[in-house]
Structure formats: structure tokens, C-alpha cells
């Protein structure tokens, strides 16, 4: 052993150790930039409009029920809903 140097300083890295350290470093860099994006709240667009084109119901009250449910869903989610029937 050389005077003033520890045993770890003399040890060389094997190819496997070098690859492990390199992959860990690259993974940390790649995932580090995504931290703010992956845990943020989703963006919500105000004034969004959704139009649904649906086949005509044979029973008229069913069609009215569908329109009402679409409107309720739109109000709950901040979306302007409209339903058109063929």
C-alpha cells in the first residue's frame, strides 16, 4: 500500500461496476427532470365544449334522460355539453 492512500483508492472498477454506476446516473438524470411533471395536477381548460352524436332512441323519455345525464355530467366537470341525435 502506498503511503497516504487508502485501499479503496487503489481498487479499480470492474466493467460491471462501471456500467451499474453509469446506468444509475443516467436514470437519475432522466427521472430528475420529470419529477415536476409526473406529480402535478392535470390542466383543466375553461369553457370546454363537448358535443355527442348519438343514435335516436325508440323511446323518447330515454333520449331526454340521456340529455339530462349529459348536462349533469357537464356541470359536475365544468364542460358545456350538447347531445345531437340522428
DSSP file (Angstrom, degrees, kcal/mol; ACC not computed):
  #  RESIDUE AA STRUCTURE BP1 BP2  ACC     N-H-->O    O-->H-N    N-H-->O    O-->H-N    TCO  KAPPA ALPHA  PHI   PSI    X-CA   Y-CA   Z-CA
    1    1 A X              0   0    0      0, 0.0     2,-0.2     0, 0.0     6,-0.1   0.000 360.0 360.0 360.0 137.0    0.0    0.0    0.0
    2    2 A X    >   -     0   0    0      4,-0.1     3,-1.7     1,-0.1     2,-0.1  -0.542 360.0 -98.4 -78.3 142.2    1.2    3.4   -0.9
    3    3 A X  T 3  S+     0   0    0      1,-0.2    -1,-0.1    -2,-0.2     3,-0.1  -0.393 105.6  13.8 -64.2 129.7    1.7    5.8    2.0
    4    4 A X  T 3  S+     0   0    0      1,-0.2     2,-0.4    -2,-0.1    -1,-0.2   0.311 104.1 100.9  91.1  -7.6   -1.3    8.2    2.4
    5    5 A X    <   -     0   0    0     -3,-1.7    -1,-0.2     2,-0.0     2,-0.1  -0.885  66.0-130.8-111.9 142.6   -3.7    6.3    0.1
    6    6 A X     >  -     0   0    0     -2,-0.4     4,-0.8     1,-0.1     3,-0.2  -0.340  26.3-109.2 -83.0 170.0   -6.5    4.1    1.3
    7    7 A X  H  > S+     0   0    0      1,-0.2     4,-1.0     2,-0.2     3,-0.4   0.838 117.2  58.4 -68.6 -33.1   -7.1    0.6   -0.1
    8    8 A X  H  4 S+     0   0    0      1,-0.2     3,-0.3     2,-0.2    -1,-0.2   0.841  99.6  58.0 -66.3 -33.1  -10.3    1.8   -1.8
    9    9 A X  H  4 S+     0   0    0      1,-0.2    -1,-0.2    -3,-0.2    -2,-0.2   0.812 105.8  50.0 -67.6 -28.8   -8.3    4.4   -3.8
   10   10 A X  H  < S+     0   0    0     -4,-0.8     2,-0.2    -3,-0.4    -1,-0.2   0.747  90.1  96.2 -79.6 -24.3   -6.1    1.6   -5.3
   11   11 A X     <  -     0   0    0     -4,-1.0     2,-0.3    -3,-0.3    -3,-0.0  -0.488  66.4-145.6 -73.1 131.8   -9.0   -0.6   -6.3
   12   12 A X        -     0   0    0     -2,-0.2     2,-0.2     1,-0.1    -2,-0.1  -0.661  22.0-106.6 -93.4 153.0  -10.1   -0.2  -10.0
   13   13 A X        -     0   0    0     -2,-0.3     2,-0.1     1,-0.1    -1,-0.1  -0.550  28.6-130.1 -78.5 140.6  -13.7   -0.6  -11.1
   14   14 A X     >  -     0   0    0     -2,-0.2     4,-2.3     1,-0.1     5,-0.2  -0.429  28.3-106.5 -79.3 165.8  -14.7   -3.7  -12.9
   15   15 A X  H  > S+     0   0    0      1,-0.2     4,-2.2     2,-0.2     5,-0.2   0.889 121.3  52.1 -59.9 -39.7  -16.7   -3.3  -16.1
   16   16 A X  H  > S+     0   0    0      2,-0.2     4,-2.3     1,-0.2    -1,-0.2   0.910 109.7  47.7 -65.5 -43.5  -19.8   -4.4  -14.4
   17   17 A X  H  > S+     0   0    0      2,-0.2     4,-2.3     1,-0.2    -1,-0.2   0.897 111.3  51.6 -64.4 -39.9  -19.5   -1.9  -11.5
   18   18 A X  H  X S+     0   0    0     -4,-2.3     4,-2.3     1,-0.2    -2,-0.2   0.916 110.8  47.6 -63.0 -43.4  -18.8    0.9  -14.1
   19   19 A X  H  X S+     0   0    0     -4,-2.2     4,-2.7     2,-0.2     5,-0.3   0.904 110.7  51.8 -65.7 -41.4  -21.9    0.0  -16.1
   20   20 A X  H  X S+     0   0    0     -4,-2.3     4,-2.3     1,-0.2    -2,-0.2   0.930 112.3  45.6 -59.9 -45.9  -24.1   -0.1  -12.9
   21   21 A X  H  X S+     0   0    0     -4,-2.3     4,-2.2     2,-0.2    -1,-0.2   0.896 113.7  49.6 -66.3 -39.4  -22.9    3.3  -11.8
   22   22 A X  H  X S+     0   0    0     -4,-2.3     4,-2.5     2,-0.2    -2,-0.2   0.918 112.2  46.3 -65.8 -44.0  -23.4    4.8  -15.3
   23   23 A X  H  X S+     0   0    0     -4,-2.7     4,-2.5     2,-0.2    -2,-0.2   0.898 112.4  51.0 -66.4 -40.3  -26.9    3.4  -15.7
   24   24 A X  H  X S+     0   0    0     -4,-2.3     4,-2.1    -5,-0.3    -2,-0.2   0.907 111.7  48.1 -63.4 -40.9  -27.8    4.6  -12.2
   25   25 A X  H  X S+     0   0    0     -4,-2.2     4,-2.1     2,-0.2    -2,-0.2   0.918 112.4  47.5 -65.7 -44.0  -26.5    8.1  -13.0
   26   26 A X  H  X S+     0   0    0     -4,-2.5     4,-2.7     1,-0.2    -2,-0.2   0.893 111.5  51.6 -64.3 -39.3  -28.3    8.3  -16.4
   27   27 A X  H  X S+     0   0    0     -4,-2.5     4,-2.6     2,-0.2     5,-0.3   0.900 109.2  50.0 -63.7 -40.6  -31.5    7.1  -14.7
   28   28 A X  H  X S+     0   0    0     -4,-2.1     4,-1.8     2,-0.2    -2,-0.2   0.903 113.0  46.3 -65.2 -40.5  -31.3    9.8  -12.0
   29   29 A X  H  X S+     0   0    0     -4,-2.1     4,-1.1     2,-0.2    -2,-0.2   0.924 114.9  46.8 -67.1 -43.9  -30.7   12.5  -14.6
   30   30 A X  H  < S+     0   0    0     -4,-2.7     4,-0.4     1,-0.2     3,-0.2   0.916 118.9  39.2 -66.0 -43.8  -33.6   11.3  -16.8
   31   31 A X  H >X S+     0   0    0     -4,-2.6     3,-0.6     1,-0.2     4,-0.6   0.750 105.1  68.2 -79.2 -24.2  -36.1   10.9  -14.0
   32   32 A X  H >< S+     0   0    0     -4,-1.8     3,-0.7    -5,-0.3     4,-0.3   0.862  98.7  50.3 -64.1 -36.0  -34.9   14.1  -12.2
   33   33 A X  T 3< S+     0   0    0     -4,-1.1     4,-0.3    -3,-0.2    -1,-0.2   0.687 108.4  53.5 -75.0 -18.2  -36.3   16.3  -15.0
   34   34 A X  T <> S+     0   0    0     -3,-0.6     4,-2.5    -4,-0.4     3,-0.3   0.511  79.5  95.0 -93.7  -5.6  -39.7   14.6  -14.9
   35   35 A X  H <X S+     0   0    0     -3,-0.7     4,-0.9    -4,-0.6    -1,-0.2   0.883  87.0  44.6 -58.9 -43.1  -40.4   15.0  -11.2
   36   36 A X  H  4 S+     0   0    0     -4,-0.3     4,-0.3    -3,-0.2    -1,-0.2   0.825 116.7  46.3 -71.1 -30.6  -42.4   18.2  -11.5
   37   37 A X  H  4 S+     0   0    0     -3,-0.3     3,-0.4    -4,-0.3    -2,-0.2   0.831 107.8  53.9 -81.7 -33.6  -44.4   16.9  -14.5
   38   38 A X  H  < S+     0   0    0     -4,-2.5    -1,-0.2     1,-0.2    -2,-0.2   0.744 116.1  36.0 -78.0 -21.4  -45.3   13.5  -13.2
   39   39 A X  S  < S+     0   0    0     -4,-0.9    -1,-0.2    -5,-0.2    -2,-0.2   0.355  91.9 109.9-113.1   5.7  -46.9   14.6   -9.9
   40   40 A X  S    S-     0   0    0     -3,-0.4     2,-0.1    -4,-0.3     3,-0.1  -0.364  76.6 -96.6 -78.9 161.0  -48.6   17.9  -11.0
   41   41 A X        -     0   0    0      1,-0.1    -1,-0.1    -2,-0.1    -2,-0.1  -0.474  47.6 -99.6 -72.8 147.0  -52.3   18.3  -11.2
   42   42 A X        -     0   0    0     -2,-0.1     2,-0.2     1,-0.1    -1,-0.1  -0.366  39.6-106.5 -68.0 147.5  -53.8   17.9  -14.7
   43   43 A X        -     0   0    0     -3,-0.1     2,-0.5    -2,-0.0    -1,-0.1  -0.519  30.5-154.9 -73.8 139.4  -54.5   21.1  -16.7
   44   44 A X        -     0   0    0     -2,-0.2     2,-0.4    -3,-0.1    34,-0.0  -0.975   6.8-143.4-119.4 122.9  -58.2   22.0  -16.9
   45   45 A X    >   -     0   0    0     -2,-0.5     3,-0.7     1,-0.0     2,-0.3  -0.713  16.3-135.7 -86.0 130.4  -59.4   24.1  -19.9
   46   46 A X  T 3  S+     0   0    0     -2,-0.4    33,-0.1     1,-0.2    32,-0.0  -0.612  84.4  23.6 -84.0 144.6  -62.1   26.5  -19.1
   47   47 A X  T 3  S+     0   0    0     31,-0.3    -1,-0.2    -2,-0.3     2,-0.2   0.744  80.6 167.6  76.7  23.6  -65.0   26.8  -21.5
   48   48 A X  E <   -a   79   0A   0     -3,-0.7    32,-3.1    30,-0.5     2,-0.4  -0.479  18.8-156.8 -72.5 140.3  -64.6   23.4  -23.0
   49   49 A X  E     -a   80   0A   0     30,-0.2     2,-0.5    -2,-0.2    32,-0.2  -0.970   7.9-169.1-122.9 134.8  -67.5   22.2  -25.1
   50   50 A X  E     -a   81   0A   0     30,-2.8    32,-1.9    -2,-0.4     2,-0.5  -0.986   1.2-168.4-125.4 124.3  -68.3   18.6  -25.8
   51   51 A X  E     -a   82   0A   0     -2,-0.5     2,-0.5    30,-0.2    32,-0.2  -0.951   5.8-160.3-114.0 129.7  -70.9   17.5  -28.5
   52   52 A X  E     -a   83   0A   0     30,-2.6    32,-3.3    -2,-0.5     2,-0.6  -0.924   6.1-154.8-111.7 130.7  -72.1   13.9  -28.6
   53   53 A X  E     +a   84   0A   0     -2,-0.5     2,-0.3    30,-0.2    32,-0.2  -0.928  26.9 174.1-104.3 117.0  -73.7   12.5  -31.8
   54   54 A X  E     -a   85   0A   0     30,-3.1    32,-2.3    -2,-0.6     2,-0.1  -0.866  35.0-102.7-125.5 151.2  -75.9    9.6  -30.7
   55   55 A X        -     0   0    0     -2,-0.3     2,-0.1    30,-0.2    -1,-0.0  -0.435  51.2 -93.9 -68.5 149.5  -78.4    7.4  -32.5
   56   56 A X        -     0   0    0     -2,-0.1     2,-0.2     1,-0.1    -1,-0.1  -0.419  36.9-127.0 -69.0 137.2  -82.1    8.2  -31.9
   57   57 A X        -     0   0    0     -2,-0.1    -1,-0.1     1,-0.1     6,-0.1  -0.584   4.7-139.4 -80.1 145.6  -83.8    6.3  -29.1
   58   58 A X  S    S+     0   0    0     -2,-0.2     2,-0.6     1,-0.1    -1,-0.1   0.760  95.6  59.2 -74.3 -25.0  -87.0    4.5  -29.9
   59   59 A X  S >> S-     0   0    0      1,-0.1     4,-1.2     2,-0.0     3,-1.0  -0.929  78.4-150.9-108.5 116.4  -88.4    5.6  -26.6
   60   60 A X  H 3> S+     0   0    0     -2,-0.6     4,-2.0     1,-0.3     3,-0.3   0.852  93.4  57.5 -58.3 -40.7  -88.5    9.4  -26.3
   61   61 A X  H 3> S+     0   0    0      1,-0.2     4,-2.3     2,-0.2    -1,-0.3   0.834 102.4  57.3 -61.7 -28.8  -88.1    9.6  -22.5
   62   62 A X  H <> S+     0   0    0     -3,-1.0     4,-2.2     2,-0.2    -1,-0.2   0.891 105.9  49.2 -65.3 -39.0  -84.9    7.6  -22.8
   63   63 A X  H  X S+     0   0    0     -4,-1.2     4,-2.1    -3,-0.3    -2,-0.2   0.902 111.2  49.1 -66.3 -42.0  -83.5   10.3  -25.1
   64   64 A X  H  X S+     0   0    0     -4,-2.0     4,-2.3     2,-0.2    -2,-0.2   0.888 109.9  52.1 -64.3 -39.3  -84.5   13.0  -22.7
   65   65 A X  H  X S+     0   0    0     -4,-2.3     4,-2.7     2,-0.2    -2,-0.2   0.915 108.2  51.3 -62.4 -43.5  -82.9   11.1  -19.8
   66   66 A X  H  X S+     0   0    0     -4,-2.2     4,-2.3     1,-0.2    -2,-0.2   0.921 110.7  48.4 -60.7 -44.9  -79.6   10.8  -21.8
   67   67 A X  H  X S+     0   0    0     -4,-2.1     4,-2.3     2,-0.2    -1,-0.2   0.911 112.2  49.3 -61.4 -43.0  -79.6   14.6  -22.5
   68   68 A X  H  X S+     0   0    0     -4,-2.3     4,-2.4     1,-0.2    -2,-0.2   0.907 111.1  48.8 -64.8 -42.5  -80.2   15.3  -18.8
   69   69 A X  H  X S+     0   0    0     -4,-2.7     4,-2.4     2,-0.2    -1,-0.2   0.888 110.6  51.3 -65.5 -38.0  -77.5   13.0  -17.6
   70   70 A X  H  X S+     0   0    0     -4,-2.3     4,-2.3    -5,-0.2    -2,-0.2   0.909 110.7  48.7 -64.3 -41.5  -75.0   14.5  -20.1
   71   71 A X  H  X S+     0   0    0     -4,-2.3     4,-2.3     2,-0.2    -2,-0.2   0.909 111.2  49.7 -64.4 -42.4  -75.9   18.0  -18.8
   72   72 A X  H  X S+     0   0    0     -4,-2.4     4,-2.1     2,-0.2    -2,-0.2   0.913 111.5  48.7 -63.0 -42.7  -75.5   16.9  -15.2
   73   73 A X  H  X S+     0   0    0     -4,-2.4     4,-1.6     1,-0.2    -1,-0.2   0.916 110.3  52.1 -63.3 -42.1  -72.1   15.4  -16.0
   74   74 A X  H  X>S+     0   0    0     -4,-2.3     5,-2.9     1,-0.2     4,-0.7   0.897 109.5  48.5 -61.3 -41.7  -71.1   18.6  -17.8
   75   75 A X  H  <5S+     0   0    0     -4,-2.3     3,-0.5     1,-0.2    -1,-0.2   0.886 111.1  50.6 -65.9 -38.5  -72.0   20.8  -14.9
   76   76 A X  H  <5S+     0   0    0     -4,-2.1    -1,-0.2     1,-0.2    -2,-0.2   0.800 119.7  36.0 -68.9 -28.3  -70.1   18.5  -12.5
   77   77 A X  H  <5S-     0   0    0     -4,-1.6    -1,-0.2     2,-0.2    -2,-0.2   0.320 111.5-110.8-110.7   6.8  -66.9   18.6  -14.7
   78   78 A X  T  <5S+     0   0    0     -4,-0.7   -30,-0.5    -3,-0.5     2,-0.4   0.858  73.7 131.1  69.9  36.1  -67.1   22.2  -16.0
   79   79 A X  E   < -a   48   0A   0     -5,-2.9     2,-0.7    -6,-0.2    -1,-0.2  -0.965  59.4-128.6-124.0 136.7  -67.9   21.2  -19.5
   80   80 A X  E     -a   49   0A   0    -32,-3.1   -30,-2.8    -2,-0.4     2,-0.3  -0.767  36.3-160.8 -83.5 116.9  -70.6   22.6  -21.8
   81   81 A X  E     +a   50   0A   0     -2,-0.7     2,-0.3   -32,-0.2   -30,-0.2  -0.747  19.3 173.0-104.1 144.6  -72.4   19.6  -23.1
   82   82 A X  E     -a   51   0A   0    -32,-1.9   -30,-2.6    -2,-0.3     2,-0.5  -0.978  13.1-158.1-145.2 142.0  -74.7   19.1  -26.1
   83   83 A X  E     -a   52   0A   0     -2,-0.3     2,-0.4   -32,-0.2   -30,-0.2  -0.979   6.1-169.6-123.5 126.1  -76.2   15.9  -27.4
   84   84 A X  E     -a   53   0A   0    -32,-3.3   -30,-3.1    -2,-0.5     2,-0.4  -0.893   9.5-151.4-112.9 145.6  -77.4   15.6  -31.0
   85   85 A X  E      a   54   0A   0     -2,-0.4   -30,-0.2   -32,-0.2   -32,-0.0  -0.930 360.0 360.0-121.4 140.5  -79.4   12.6  -32.2
   86   86 A X              0   0    0    -32,-2.3   -31,-0.2    -2,-0.4    -1,-0.1   0.426 360.0 360.0 -84.1 360.0  -79.6   11.0  -35.7
